[in-house]
Amino acid sequence: MEITFTKKVLITVGVVILAVLLITAFIFVFDVILLLFAAILLAIFLRGLADLLNRYTKISEGASVLLISLILIVTVVGAIFLLAPSVTEQARHLRVELPRSAKSAANYISQFNWGKALIDQLPGTDEVLAKIDVPAMLSRVGGYFSSTMGAIGNFFLVVLLAIYLASEPKFYISGIIKLFPLRSRERTAEIMDALGDTLAWWLIGKVISMVFIGLLTWIGLSLLGVPLALTLGLLAGLLSFIPNFGPILSAIPAILLAFIESPMKAVYVLILFIGVQIIESNLVTPYIERRTVELPPALTVVAQVALGILIGGLGLVLATPMLALIMVLVQKVYIEDVLGDKEEEKKQSRKDRKRAIKAKPDES
């Protein structure tokens, strides 16, 4: 009896240690998993454009991916050269004007009792300067430089992986399918197709949404006479890739700049950003959800916050597409296969019954 109990204790301890090791290893390699996921997203985008090119040309799949990648690189570099002088000048102006607009907003708010109480709670300039630790700042600058170089290296790694994945997607997909038993391979292929379609349509919708928001914001800010409209519109379009938090981050500098002229103009800018988000959420978002999966807003925010805290900016950016994949996996693997609740089959059977009921009177 003692031997059996000892074996149970040893097995339990071994399982716990193995679980801890696996969790630790997963945490350490999670950055790599996110980079791989980013490469998969980019590969799907490249592959979609390459397939479109193959409809009109007879070049190979690998050559079409390389050609699309080259066109995109040339386009991005050309856009940088064309827009860089204007955007750089506006960004420099933005860096100068934002402190002024923040001071103007503080002066306006301090006219009210609640605003004065809030301003009094904030630390003064002398207090902030006294707390500045120069050696610590220099060490942070060094860390920022190293992290920036690491981010550049990760970017090129993602691009390289994406080109490889987009050139021969069937090779990698078939390799994953072969890891499953023979009886499950057909179902695994269906799930892989569903995951690919979800990410592809999510990307299409997101690109349309980014262009839509960027253009509307630029046009609206230009009509309102807000300075740096091009830079702010570009910022709004890029940050809209991050749901929930991106629009808030892009609205703050625009509102502060509008505050320089008048508080009322800042209100108009706020209304503009809200209106753009309302239009986008009623036109583009339903289109995405029809093609992919409907993401619960609360669950999306939780996923963004969790990955943002654990990983940082990359986790915040990739939280939404990862959540979409998890939702598809839960639907296909757990709800349909494990629980046997195949809603799509039920819908199809209901449609068939309705057709049969409608056909009976005609036969009689």
Buried (B, 14 or more C-beta within 10 A) or exposed (E): EEEEEEEEEEEEEEEEEEEEEEEEEEEEEBBEEBBBBBBBBBBBBBBBBBBEBBEEEEEEBBBBBBBBBEEBEEEEEEEEEEBEEEBEEBBEBBEEBBEEBEEBBBEBBBEEEEBEEEEEEEEEEEEEEEEEEEEEEEEEEEEEEEEEEEEEEBEEBBBEBBBBBBBEBEEBBEEEBEEBEEEEBEBBBEBBEBBBBBBBBBBBBBEBBBEBBBBBBBBBBBEBEBBBBBBBBBBBBBBBBBBBBBBEEBBEBBBBBBBBBEEEBBEBBBEBBEEBBEEBEEEBBEBBBEBBBEBEEEEBBEBBBEBBEEBEEBBBBBBBBBBBBBBBBEBBBEBBBEEEEBEEEEEEEEEEEEEEEEEEEEEE
